[in-house]
Structure formats: C-alpha cells, structure tokens
Amino acid sequence: MQPHITRRRRSAPARLAMALLAAGLAPAAWATNGYFPHGFGLKAKGMGGASIALAQDGFAGVNNPAAAMFSGSRMDIGAEIFRPYRDAQFVGQTPVVDSGRTAFLIPEFGYSAKLSERMAVGLTVYGNGGMNTSYAPFPNGVNLLGGQGKLGVDLMQVIVAPTLAWQVADGHALGVSPLLVLQRFEAYGLQAFAPQSSDPANLTNRGKDSSTGVGVRLGYFGQLGDRVTVGAAYSPKIRMSRFDKYRGLFAQAGDFDIPANYGVGVALRVTPQVTVALDVTRIRCGDVASIANGSLSQVMAGQPLGVAAGPGFGWKDISVVKLGVQWQLDERWTLRAGYNRGDNPIGAQDAMFNILAPGVVRQHIMFGATYAPDAHTEWTFALWHGKRENVVGPSVDFSSMAMNPTGTRIGMHQNGFGVQYSRKF
C-alpha cells in the first residue's frame, strides 16, 4: 500500500516564480550593458533602466532591495521580445556572416508585500544576462573561426532573489536579497582552438553544462523630503561552480563567476506629475579571469585556454549612465522615456574572440507607458533600440601565428518590446 503524502499547495507568487524560472532556461540573449540587461522591469526599461531611487514595482530584488519597503503589496509579471542583430567578418577574406536567431522571449517576475510599517518582503525571478550567438558555416563546412559546422555559444543566468527590507527610520530603509543563481553554457564550432587548449577534450561541442552559486544584493533607499529620493545597491562577485565540460575553454579550468556590480541613483519630482531619475552603475568585469583576461595577447604569450592566465574575452570594467523621465498624464496613463549610455567592454585587440560575444552596444533609447484601468491593475509597455556599434581589430592565423592588424570586424544593434501585467493587493 502506498503511503499517504500530504502535498502543500504553493502560493500563487511561488507557482508563478517556478514557471518563470523554467521559462528563463530557454535560449535567450539580452538587451545589454556588456552582457547585463540595461534594466529590470518594464517601468525601468521605459526610463533607460533608471530604478535605484524609484519604488514603483516588485523588482526590488534586482534593482534595490530596500525599495521593497515603499513599493507596496503587488505582483508584476512581464515578458519581452528581444531582437539582437549580430554579425562578423574577416575583412577582405570572408563575407559578412550574420548570427542566427534574432528573436527571443524573456520572462521576468516580481512580487512585494508590506508586512508592517517597518518591514516588507519580496521575490524577484530574472535573467541577469546572457550571450547567444550561432553563425552558420561556409559552404565547405568550415566556420568563421576555422572549426567545423555551426559556431556559437549559449550562456544563460537565471536568479531567484527573495528580499527583506526594514525601515530603519522614517523614510529610510535598508534591504537584502540573497541571490540563488543557476547558469547554463554551451559552446560549439571551436575545434580550431584545440592546439591552444589545456584540455581539448573539454573545449567545444560538449553539450549544455550547468553551474550554481549563491550571492547577495544589499540596498539603501531614502526619502529626502517630498520631492527627492535616493538609493544605492551593491552586489559583490558571485563565485560560481565550474563548467567542467568547458574547463579547456574558460580560464581557471571552467570558472565563470558573475562580476560585482553596484550603483547609486537619485529621483527628483520636478512637478506633481513629472519625475526625473538618474542612475550611475559600475560592472566589474575585470575581476573575473574568464571574462577579463586578454584574448590574443594571452595566445601570443603562449598561455593555453583553460589555465589561470589563459585567454578570456578581454572585457574591461564598464560604467553605465541611465537617465529617465516619467509623466503622469492623468489617472490612467503614465508616459516614460529614457536614455542609457554605457562603455564598450571590448577593445579592438579582443575583437576576434568576441565574434562569440559581440556585446559592443553603448547607447539605448527607450519609451514606455503604463495604463491603469482601475486602482488595482496596471498594464505597462516599453520599447527600445540599441544603436549599432562596430569594433575592428586584429586577427591571427593559428597555423602560422601570423597577425593581421585589421582582420576582424564585429557589430551589433538591438530592438525590443515588452508587456507587463501588475496587480496591487
């Protein structure tokens, strides 16, 4: 006889979070500052990503944990269609090759609940970043980087962030969000790099591999009178378990940590209807060897792929400025616009390796709106465009180790549109 098992029914927020976590594991690529999204939540995305000093949705776990204290009790569930257009070529040697798959569905979920005048909780499920490229081979079966068949990578990072916020003084709160991280990676078509790998059997075409880690995000949110709010958020580097199937590709035997990132923000209520918000953030790519180590420089120095000083993507630390304006048109409609400008993490000397991850876009413009048909319901929309950027740099023939100073060109531009449903409790 089978034992009787009593199953507890998950809450609606928990069921939605689990569904979104599963959806988030589908192949994806993100509108990017480097490989981080330019904003989280459709309200932030309509304002250039500015969010640290605003408390207007349930995405405190990723934007600023302390903001959960002032965002009220609500649930936000959204999805975006993101369209990145990426291409690369060896100048004068190959035609332009476009990366396939130019449409991705990206879900996100936020929830917050005010428990008392001094305490609030929340839950956010989101994709922190991603890289997805897939270049078809030439008619002879050889791809852009000299391997066989399709060339590309697929990196996804999904984070579940429960949140706790305390109002330590009137109008001032502190918050903390543990970050439970699952990332997945796959690479294919890199057979030509085998002579440069410390472990060629775990370099390419090994299928999907997973990695886990635990981090934290800390936040402060303050109300300075009736017109000004300020905020700050910080997440130290998240140490992830290794990608064992790709320990012959990533530096430090398959290590791929998530960089530290932090930011400050201020929001000014210019009039009762108009708010202007500004965030300045920093992403510390340089602290993660597999991301920051030079590419061709390390190859020419004789460092094999997979060792501690082995080639990486050569990404540098970047700063991002996010500026947005919000206009409360009437009781039902709120309009938004924003501008996002970040550094390009990829220098010319690393263009060739970054055929796999051409995160070169520096400027985004955004527009958005929220329609509130009643006091408990919101529909939020946002659309954005990332201006095309190109990087031209050297390439190397691995058979002869001959360098061509202007051999590689990579480029990208992006478009996106999202819809979010919100329910206030």
N, C-alpha and C positions, 0 to 999 in steps of 0.2 A: 504494500500500500504506500502510495506516495505521501510524504509528509506535507501537511498543510502549511503554506507560506503566505503570510500576510504582506501585501505589497502596498507601500505608501504611495499615494498619487503625488507626483511632483507638482509644485505650484506652476501657474501659468508663466511667470518670468523664467523659471528654471527650464520648463519644456521648450520655450522659445529660444533660450540660450543654447540648449543642446542641439536644436535644429539648425541654428545659425552656425554653431561650431562645425557640424557636419558639412554644411554648405560651404563654409570657408575653406574646406580642404579640397575643393575643386580647383583645377588650374586657374591661376589668376596672375595679374600684373597690375601695378598700382600707379595712379597719378602721383608723381614723385617729386620730393626734395631729396636728391640722392636716390635711395630706394625706400625712403619713408613716404607715406602719403602726405599730401600738402595740408590735410585737415581731417578731422574725425567728426562725424555727424553732419547732416546736410545743412544745418544752420551755419556751422563753422565754414563749410565748403563754399557757401554763398558769400562769405566775408573774407576770402583769401586765406582761410584757415585760422583766423584770429579767434581764440576761445579761452585763453588762460584767465582772463579777467571778466569772463561772462558766465552766468549761471542760468542757462535757458534750456537745457535738455538733460538727458540721462547719461551723457558720455563723460562724466567726471572721472571715471577710472582711467581714461587715457588722456584727457585734456588737463584736468587739475582736480585731484581727489577732494580737495577742500570745497570745491564748488558744489558738491552734493548737498552741503548744508543749506544752500539757498535756492536750489533748483526745484524744490517742492517734490511731491509724490507723483511720479509719472513713468510712462513706458514709451520708448521710441524704438521703432523697428524700420529699417530702411534698406534699400538696395540701389546699386549704381550700375550703369552700363559704362564701362571704361574702354576707350578705343585708343591704344597706343600704336603709332606708326613708326617702325624702326627699320633702318637699312644700313648696309655697309658695302664697301668695295675696297679692293686693292687698286689704287689709282693707276690707270694706264695698263693694267694687267687683267682685270676681271670686270664684267658688267656689275651694275648695282644689283644687290640681292636684298629683297625685302624679307623681313621676318614674317612668317605666317601667323595666323590667329590674331586678329585685330579687334576682337570684341570679347569682353569678359564681364560676367555678372559677379558683383561683390556685395555681400550682405553685411550688415552690422546691427548691433542690438545694444540698447542702453536702458537702464532701469534705476530709479532712485526712490527712496521713501524716507520721509521725515518722521523719526520716531518720537522726538520731543523737541522742545525749544533749544536744546543743546546738542542733539545727536541725530545723525542721518546715516543711512546705509545705501549702497547701490551695487549694481552689477553691470559690467560692460564686456561685451564679446566683440572682438575686432581683429582685423588683419593689420599687423604692424607694417609689413612691407612685403615686397615680392619682386622677383625678376623672372620673366618668362620670355625666352626667345626660341625660335625654331626656323632655321634657314634651310631651304631645300638645296640639295646638291646640284652640281652642274650635270649636264647630260652624261658625262663619263663616270658619274657616281662619286666624284671627289667633291668635298665641300670647301667653303671659304678658307678654313684653317688646315686644309690638307688631309683631313680624315675622310672616312667613308660614310656615305649616307647623310641623313639629316644632321645638322649641327645645332646645338642649343642647350639651354639649362632651364630648370624649373625650380624656383625657390619660393616657398610659402611659409609665412609665420602667422600663426593664429594664437591669440592671447585672451585668456579669461581673467578678468580683473574685478574681484569683489572689492568694495570700497567702504570705509568707515570714516566719517567726518565729525569733528567736535567743534562747537562754537565756544572758543576759549574766552572770549569777551564779546560784548555786543558788537555785531557786525564784523567780527574777525574769527576765522576758522582755520583749523589745521586738518589735513586729511592724509590717509594712507591707503594704498591699493596694492596688495600682493599681486604679482603678475605670474600666472601659470601659463607656460609657453610650450607650444608644440610647433616644431618646424619640420618641413619635409623638403628633400632636394633630389634632383635627378640631373645628370649630365650625359650627353651623347654626342658622338661625332668627333671626339678629341683624340683619336688614335695617333695622330701625327705627333702628339706631345709625349708619347711613351718613352722615347730616349731621354727626355728631360725629367722623368718622374722617378721618385724614390721607391714607388710601389706601382708599377704599370698595371698589375692585375686589379688594382682598385683605383683606377683613374677615370674611366668612362664606360658608358653602356652597362652599368651595374643595376639599373632599375632604380626605384624610389627607395630612399633611406630616410629614417626619422631621427629626430633629436629632441630632447626635452630640457627644460631649465625652469628655475624659479627666480623671479626678480621682485622689485618693489618700485612704486612711484610715490613720491611724497609731494604734498602741496600746501600752499597757503593762499587764502582768499580774504581780502579786506575791503570793507566799505568805508570810504573816506568822505563822509557827508552824503548828501542826496544825489550828487552828480558824478562822483568818481569811484570806480572800483579798481583794485589792483590784484595781481596774482603772481605766483611763482610755482614752478613744478620742476622736479628733478627725478630722474631715473638713472641709477648707476649701471655700469655694464652688467649684462646678464650672461653669466657663464653657462654655456650650453654643453650637453654631452656631445661627443664627437660623431661625425658621419663616418662610420667605419668603412662603408662601401666606397668612400671617396677620400680615404686617407692618403692616397697617392696624388691627389689634386690640391686640396686645401692645405695651407701651411699648418704646422703643428699637428700633423697626422690626422687631418679631417676636422679640425677645430673651426667653428663658425659661430662666435659669440655675437650678441646684439649690442651695438655701441651704446655707451652712455649718452644721454640727451637731456637737455634742460632748457628752460626758457622763463621769461618774465613777460607780463602783459599789463596793459592799462586800458580801461574803457571810460570814455567821457560822454555823459549825457548832455549833448550840446543844447537841445531843447527837450521838452517833454516827449516829442515824437522821434527825435533823431539821436542816435548813438554812434560814436566813432570808436573803434577798437584797434589796438596795435599790439602785436606780439613780436618779440625777438627771440629766436631759438638757436640752439647750437647742437650739432650732432657730431660726436667724437669718433668718427670712422678710424682715425689714426691709432686708436688703442686696440684694434683688432687686427692681428697679423694677417689673417687670410684675406681681409679686405684692404689693408693699408700697405702691405709690402709691395715694393716696386715690381713690375712685371718683367719687361725686357731687361731692365738693369740687373735684376737678380739672375735671369737666364744667362746674360753675358758674363756675370761674375761666377758662373759655374754652380749656382745653388739649385739643386733639383726641386721639383714640385713635391710638396708634402712635408719637407723638413721645416724646422722652426723659422729659418730665414729664407724659406723658399718663396718663389714668385706668388704674388697676390694680384689684386686688381689695381693697386696703386691709388686707392681713393684717399683723399685728404679730408680733414675736418671741414665742415661747412657751417655757415651761418645763414639763417633764413629770416627775412622780414615779412610779416603778414599784416596787411592793413585792410580794414573793412568798415563799411558804413551800413547802418540799419535804419530804415524809415518806417515808423508805424503810420501807415496811410490812413487807416480807420480801424474800427473794432474788429474787422475780419481780416484785413490784408496788411502784411508786413513785407516790405521790399528790401533787398540786400544787394550789395556789390562789393567786390574785393580785388585786391592785387597782392600777389605773392612773388617775391623775388629771393632766390637762393643762389649760393655759389655752385659752380660746377665742380663736382668732386674729382673729375677725371682730367688729368693733364695730357698734353699731346704725346708724351713719351709712353703712355699706357693705353693708347687708342686701340692697338691691335688685340690685346687680351680682352678689352671691353667691347669687342664685337659681341661677346656673350651677354654683356650687361650694360647697354649704352644709356646709362642714367644721366644724360647731359642737359636735360631741360632746366632752364634757370628761371623762366618767367611764366606765371599763370595769371589769367584774368578770369573772374568768376562773377556770376549773377545768381540770385536766388529770390525766393518768395515763400511766405507761409500764408495759408488760408485757414482760418478758424471758423468753421460753420456754427460752433456753439462753444460754451465755456469749457468743455472737457475734451474737445477734439481738435487736432491740427493736421493739416497736410502741408508738408514742406517740399519744395522743389529747388534744385540747384543745377546749374550747368557751367562748364568751364572749358578753357582752351589753354594748352601749354604751347608756347611759341617754339617753333623749330630751332634747334641748335645743332651744329656740326662740330666735330673735333677731328683734325687731321694730324697724323703723327707717323712715326717710323714703323717699319715692319722688318722682320728678319726671316731669312730663308734658313730653316733649321738644318738642312742638309749641308750647307756651306757656312752657316752662321754669318752670312753677308747681310749688312744693314742697308735698308733703303730709307733715307730720312723723311720722305713724304709719301710713304707707301700705303698708309691706311687712312680711310675716312669712315667715320661712324656718324649717324644722325638720328634724331627722333623729334616728333611732335605728338601732341595728345589732345583728345577731346573726351568729354564725359558728361553724363546726365544722371541725376538721381532723384528718387522719390522716397519720402519718409512719412510714416503714419505715427502719430503720437496720441496718447491717451492720458489725461490728467485724472488723478484719483482724489 
